[in-house]
Amino acid sequence: MAERLLLEAKIRDNVGSKEADKCRKQGQTPAIIYGHKKEPRAITLNAHDFVEGLHHGHRIMDLKINGDKETVLIKDLQYDPLGKDVIHADLLVVNVTERVQVAIPIEVKGTPKGTEEGGILQTHIDSLQIECTVTNIPETLTISVKEINVGDALHAKDIELPTGTKLVTDPETLVVSCNIVTEAEVAEAEEEVEEEMAAPEIIGEEEKEEIEKQPQEEKKTEEKEEKEEK
């Protein structure tokens, strides 16, 4: 097992968006650490070291906070609008022997046999929720679709999981399927889109009354102006 990454973390006394922005400008990544019946704590991490750890596949890290060491699992990451830089992290305190529930990305490989008959592969979900020990969290779940024919499908229960892991997602959840999309279905989908785009604006009763009043008010104004001119 690879050695866990050790990072220095500092407690943030001041929180809020402005303080978080200030941290980022100073080369720090704001984060929240919680779990194991401890009060959530706002911290900062060296942005460069933290991102380097992510790039090397570290999902479990050791943090040194005020002289104490805690093991954490990266629970969630928030990125900037361009999806480039990590702007915040949620870190869950864990015991390396405990089991946790995590969402693991699905990686689809291969070309279905059904595509030779005009079938199209459709992916319905992009991750599976599993339960495993903290030290055995897989990076991805790879599934081969080479043997899938038209009309075939793979459900969550069909996906082979690593030893020691347990499926949490509903076993009957549809993962991928291969079907022939007819011209009629394509045309129907296009018609639905066109209808949505051409759909008239729904006007509420109050708005309708206001609109109906406008011509009458304009007419009264015109009649009044005509009388004044005479």
DOLUM-590270 format. One record per residue (C-alpha): residue number from 0; residue in three letters; y, z, x. Coordinates in steps of 0.001 Angstrom, whole numbers, m for minus. Layout:
+-----+------+---------+---------+---------+
! pos ! code !      c2 !      c3 !      c1 !
+-----+------+---------+---------+---------+
! NUM !  ala !       Y !       Z !       X !
...
+-----+------+---------+---------+---------+
END
This chain:
+-----+------+---------+---------+---------+
! pos ! code !      c2 !      c3 !      c1 !
+-----+------+---------+---------+---------+
!   0 !  met !       0 !       0 !       0 !
!   1 !  ala !    3414 !    m973 !    1359 !
!   2 !  glu !    5748 !    1824 !    2392 !
!   3 !  arg !    8296 !    2672 !    m252 !
!   4 !  leu !   11935 !    1920 !     393 !
!   5 !  leu !   14134 !    4975 !    1029 !
!   6 !  leu !   17777 !    4753 !     m35 !
!   7 !  glu !   20666 !    7173 !     114 !
!   8 !  ala !   22271 !    7856 !   m3254 !
!   9 !  lys !   25503 !    9635 !   m4104 !
!  10 !  ile !   26346 !   11465 !   m7309 !
!  11 !  arg !   29224 !    9914 !   m9271 !
!  12 !  asp !   31520 !   12552 !  m10690 !
!  13 !  asn !   33681 !   10023 !  m12507 !
!  14 !  val !   32117 !    7564 !  m14937 !
!  15 !  gly !   33401 !    4689 !  m17033 !
!  16 !  ser !   33921 !     952 !  m16606 !
!  17 !  lys !   36974 !    1331 !  m14364 !
!  18 !  glu !   35177 !    3713 !  m12025 !
!  19 !  ala !   32126 !    1422 !  m11988 !
!  20 !  asp !   34316 !   m1552 !  m11039 !
!  21 !  lys !   35857 !     518 !   m8254 !
!  22 !  cys !   32368 !    1319 !   m6920 !
!  23 !  arg !   31387 !   m2355 !   m6866 !
!  24 !  lys !   34526 !   m3282 !   m4935 !
!  25 !  gln !   33508 !    m674 !   m2350 !
!  26 !  gly !   30080 !   m2277 !   m1908 !
!  27 !  gln !   28244 !     180 !   m4138 !
!  28 !  thr !   25975 !    m413 !   m7143 !
!  29 !  pro !   26471 !    2073 !   m9997 !
!  30 !  ala !   23266 !    3380 !  m11539 !
!  31 !  ile !   21892 !    6022 !  m13868 !
!  32 !  ile !   18851 !    8134 !  m12988 !
!  33 !  tyr !   16885 !    9972 !  m15693 !
!  34 !  gly !   13441 !   11211 !  m16683 !
!  35 !  his !   11056 !   14130 !  m16151 !
!  36 !  lys !   13118 !   16327 !  m18472 !
!  37 !  lys !   16142 !   16170 !  m16172 !
!  38 !  glu !   19678 !   15496 !  m17324 !
!  39 !  pro !   20760 !   11865 !  m16710 !
!  40 !  arg !   22837 !   11558 !  m13535 !
!  41 !  ala !   25316 !    8858 !  m12601 !
!  42 !  ile !   24846 !    7735 !   m8993 !
!  43 !  thr !   25808 !    4950 !   m6599 !
!  44 !  leu !   23625 !    3012 !   m4156 !
!  45 !  asn !   24534 !     818 !   m1213 !
!  46 !  ala !   24610 !   m2588 !   m2929 !
!  47 !  his !   23362 !   m4552 !      95 !
!  48 !  asp !   20382 !   m2266 !     781 !
!  49 !  phe !   19468 !   m2037 !   m2908 !
!  50 !  val !   19522 !   m5814 !   m3461 !
!  51 !  glu !   17556 !   m6379 !    m251 !
!  52 !  gly !   14902 !   m4049 !   m1600 !
!  53 !  leu !   14772 !   m5999 !   m4855 !
!  54 !  his !   14382 !   m9270 !   m2966 !
!  55 !  his !   11408 !   m7797 !   m1110 !
!  56 !  gly !    9708 !   m6877 !   m4365 !
!  57 !  his !   10347 !   m3123 !   m4388 !
!  58 !  arg !   10123 !   m1807 !   m7950 !
!  59 !  ile !    9499 !    1781 !   m6866 !
!  60 !  met !   11929 !    3431 !   m4467 !
!  61 !  asp !   12574 !    6846 !   m2968 !
!  62 !  leu !   16111 !    8142 !   m3348 !
!  63 !  lys !   17659 !   10853 !   m1219 !
!  64 !  ile !   20183 !   12723 !   m3368 !
!  65 !  asn !   21990 !   15755 !   m1951 !
!  66 !  gly !   19129 !   16354 !     451 !
!  67 !  asp !   16391 !   16066 !   m2221 !
!  68 !  lys !   14022 !   13106 !   m2430 !
!  69 !  glu !   13020 !   11612 !   m5763 !
!  70 !  thr !   10772 !    8676 !   m6543 !
!  71 !  val !   12170 !    6258 !   m9124 !
!  72 !  leu !   11018 !    3184 !  m10997 !
!  73 !  ile !   13521 !     391 !  m11642 !
!  74 !  lys !   13544 !     363 !  m15424 !
!  75 !  asp !   16372 !   m2078 !  m16103 !
!  76 !  leu !   18911 !   m4193 !  m14235 !
!  77 !  gln !   22181 !   m5575 !  m15554 !
!  78 !  tyr !   23672 !   m8719 !  m14034 !
!  79 !  asp !   27122 !  m10267 !  m14086 !
!  80 !  pro !   27833 !  m13080 !  m16617 !
!  81 !  leu !   26639 !  m15668 !  m14080 !
!  82 !  gly !   23342 !  m13849 !  m13606 !
!  83 !  lys !   23937 !  m13586 !   m9881 !
!  84 !  asp !   24959 !  m10047 !   m8919 !
!  85 !  val !   23405 !   m6764 !  m10039 !
!  86 !  ile !   26186 !   m4694 !  m11615 !
!  87 !  his !   24176 !   m1694 !  m12871 !
!  88 !  ala !   20678 !    m217 !  m12643 !
!  89 !  asp !   18647 !    2159 !  m14814 !
!  90 !  leu !   16247 !    4227 !  m12691 !
!  91 !  leu !   13424 !    6345 !  m14124 !
!  92 !  val !   12203 !    9383 !  m12182 !
!  93 !  val !    8410 !    9150 !  m11860 !
!  94 !  asn !    5386 !   10780 !  m10308 !
!  95 !  val !    3346 !    8232 !   m8345 !
!  96 !  thr !     146 !    9378 !  m10083 !
!  97 !  glu !    1417 !    9042 !  m13653 !
!  98 !  arg !     999 !    6070 !  m15990 !
!  99 !  val !    4001 !    4199 !  m17347 !
! 100 !  gln !    4612 !    1401 !  m19831 !
! 101 !  val !    6384 !   m1663 !  m18445 !
! 102 !  ala !    7092 !   m5261 !  m19476 !
! 103 !  ile !    5541 !   m7740 !  m17039 !
! 104 !  pro !    6703 !  m11394 !  m16920 !
! 105 !  ile !    4151 !  m14065 !  m17831 !
! 106 !  glu !    3728 !  m16977 !  m15428 !
! 107 !  val !    2138 !  m20085 !  m16971 !
! 108 !  lys !     265 !  m22412 !  m14610 !
! 109 !  gly !   m1427 !  m25756 !  m15104 !
! 110 !  thr !   m1184 !  m28699 !  m17500 !
! 111 !  pro !   m3149 !  m28366 !  m20775 !
! 112 !  lys !   m5868 !  m30948 !  m21498 !
! 113 !  gly !   m4271 !  m31305 !  m24897 !
! 114 !  thr !   m1233 !  m33048 !  m23438 !
! 115 !  glu !   m3455 !  m36089 !  m22814 !
! 116 !  glu !   m3848 !  m36336 !  m26607 !
! 117 !  gly !    m141 !  m35973 !  m27267 !
! 118 !  gly !     m95 !  m32197 !  m27507 !
! 119 !  ile !    2866 !  m30092 !  m26471 !
! 120 !  leu !    2508 !  m26659 !  m24879 !
! 121 !  gln !    4614 !  m24016 !  m26591 !
! 122 !  thr !    5323 !  m20622 !  m25012 !
! 123 !  his !    5983 !  m17939 !  m27626 !
! 124 !  ile !    6683 !  m14851 !  m25477 !
! 125 !  asp !    7661 !  m14457 !  m21832 !
! 126 !  ser !    6276 !  m10990 !  m21048 !
! 127 !  leu !    3578 !   m8498 !  m21987 !
! 128 !  gln !    3959 !   m4744 !  m22324 !
! 129 !  ile !    1252 !   m2943 !  m20353 !
! 130 !  glu !     398 !     583 !  m19232 !
! 131 !  cys !    m596 !    1321 !  m15652 !
! 132 !  thr !     m36 !    3741 !  m12792 !
! 133 !  val !    3337 !    3579 !  m11102 !
! 134 !  thr !    1797 !    2328 !   m7859 !
! 135 !  asn !    m136 !    m515 !   m9534 !
! 136 !  ile !    2590 !   m2362 !  m11427 !
! 137 !  pro !    1971 !   m6129 !  m11096 !
! 138 !  glu !    4932 !   m8428 !  m10435 !
! 139 !  thr !    3684 !  m11081 !  m12873 !
! 140 !  leu !     733 !  m11904 !  m15127 !
! 141 !  thr !    m506 !  m15414 !  m14333 !
! 142 !  ile !   m2325 !  m17392 !  m17018 !
! 143 !  ser !   m3969 !  m20791 !  m16607 !
! 144 !  val !   m3556 !  m23222 !  m19496 !
! 145 !  lys !   m5510 !  m26143 !  m17975 !
! 146 !  glu !   m8415 !  m25802 !  m20419 !
! 147 !  ile !   m6284 !  m25620 !  m23552 !
! 148 !  asn !   m6818 !  m28469 !  m26012 !
! 149 !  val !   m4809 !  m29506 !  m29052 !
! 150 !  gly !   m5043 !  m26754 !  m31639 !
! 151 !  asp !   m5969 !  m24078 !  m29081 !
! 152 !  ala !   m3964 !  m20926 !  m28460 !
! 153 !  leu !   m3983 !  m17854 !  m26247 !
! 154 !  his !   m3165 !  m14429 !  m27639 !
! 155 !  ala !   m2255 !  m11241 !  m25808 !
! 156 !  lys !   m5873 !  m10067 !  m26016 !
! 157 !  asp !   m6984 !  m13221 !  m24146 !
! 158 !  ile !   m4874 !  m12507 !  m21058 !
! 159 !  glu !   m6822 !  m11052 !  m18144 !
! 160 !  leu !   m5172 !   m7880 !  m16879 !
! 161 !  pro !   m5476 !   m6268 !  m13449 !
! 162 !  thr !   m8004 !   m3463 !  m13071 !
! 163 !  gly !   m6676 !    m145 !  m14280 !
! 164 !  thr !   m4086 !   m1602 !  m16658 !
! 165 !  lys !   m4038 !   m1335 !  m20445 !
! 166 !  leu !   m2486 !   m3746 !  m22949 !
! 167 !  val !     283 !   m2199 !  m25076 !
! 168 !  thr !    1535 !   m5375 !  m26789 !
! 169 !  asp !    m202 !   m6135 !  m30118 !
! 170 !  pro !   m3457 !   m7917 !  m29110 !
! 171 !  glu !   m2915 !  m10579 !  m31790 !
! 172 !  thr !     518 !  m11572 !  m30433 !
! 173 !  leu !     636 !  m15339 !  m29828 !
! 174 !  val !    1398 !  m16159 !  m26184 !
! 175 !  val !     954 !  m19939 !  m25838 !
! 176 !  ser !    m326 !  m22757 !  m28038 !
! 177 !  cys !    m842 !  m26511 !  m27814 !
! 178 !  asn !     m62 !  m28648 !  m30839 !
! 179 !  ile !     862 !  m32208 !  m31717 !
! 180 !  val !    4394 !  m32416 !  m33040 !
! 181 !  thr !    4560 !  m35329 !  m35490 !
! 182 !  glu !    7542 !  m37641 !  m35911 !
! 183 !  ala !    7934 !  m36269 !  m39430 !
! 184 !  glu !    8231 !  m32705 !  m38093 !
! 185 !  val !   10783 !  m33826 !  m35510 !
! 186 !  ala !   12766 !  m35679 !  m38189 !
! 187 !  glu !   12610 !  m32641 !  m40480 !
! 188 !  ala !   13901 !  m30374 !  m37700 !
! 189 !  glu !   16736 !  m32810 !  m36976 !
! 190 !  glu !   17643 !  m32952 !  m40677 !
! 191 !  glu !   17787 !  m29157 !  m40847 !
! 192 !  val !   20168 !  m29090 !  m37881 !
! 193 !  glu !   22357 !  m31796 !  m39452 !
! 194 !  glu !   22410 !  m29942 !  m42778 !
! 195 !  glu !   23459 !  m26718 !  m41048 !
! 196 !  met !   26253 !  m28548 !  m39243 !
! 197 !  ala !   27419 !  m30253 !  m42450 !
! 198 !  ala !   27051 !  m27208 !  m44695 !
! 199 !  pro !   30276 !  m26443 !  m46624 !
! 200 !  glu !   32128 !  m23239 !  m45902 !
! 201 !  ile !   31206 !  m20490 !  m48316 !
! 202 !  ile !   34322 !  m19165 !  m49996 !
! 203 !  gly !   34396 !  m15699 !  m51484 !
! 204 !  glu !   35702 !  m15026 !  m54974 !
! 205 !  glu !   38953 !  m13488 !  m53693 !
! 206 !  glu !   39576 !  m16434 !  m51366 !
! 207 !  lys !   38766 !  m18812 !  m54203 !
! 208 !  glu !   41328 !  m17158 !  m56464 !
! 209 !  glu !   43965 !  m17346 !  m53728 !
! 210 !  ile !   43272 !  m21046 !  m53164 !
! 211 !  glu !   43429 !  m21764 !  m56907 !
! 212 !  lys !   46752 !  m19931 !  m57162 !
! 213 !  gln !   48424 !  m21963 !  m54419 !
! 214 !  pro !   48909 !  m25256 !  m56375 !
! 215 !  gln !   50247 !  m23323 !  m59389 !
! 216 !  glu !   52739 !  m21404 !  m57247 !
! 217 !  glu !   53828 !  m24594 !  m55487 !
! 218 !  lys !   54368 !  m26274 !  m58882 !
! 219 !  lys !   56494 !  m23356 !  m60146 !
! 220 !  thr !   58608 !  m23532 !  m56988 !
! 221 !  glu !   59194 !  m27265 !  m57447 !
! 222 !  glu !   60207 !  m26798 !  m61126 !
! 223 !  lys !   62651 !  m24034 !  m60166 !
! 224 !  glu !   64253 !  m26223 !  m57467 !
! 225 !  glu !   64636 !  m29092 !  m59970 !
! 226 !  lys !   66435 !  m26818 !  m62465 !
! 227 !  glu !   68807 !  m25552 !  m59787 !
! 228 !  glu !   69687 !  m29105 !  m58777 !
! 229 !  lys !   70577 !  m29960 !  m62415 !
+-----+------+---------+---------+---------+
END
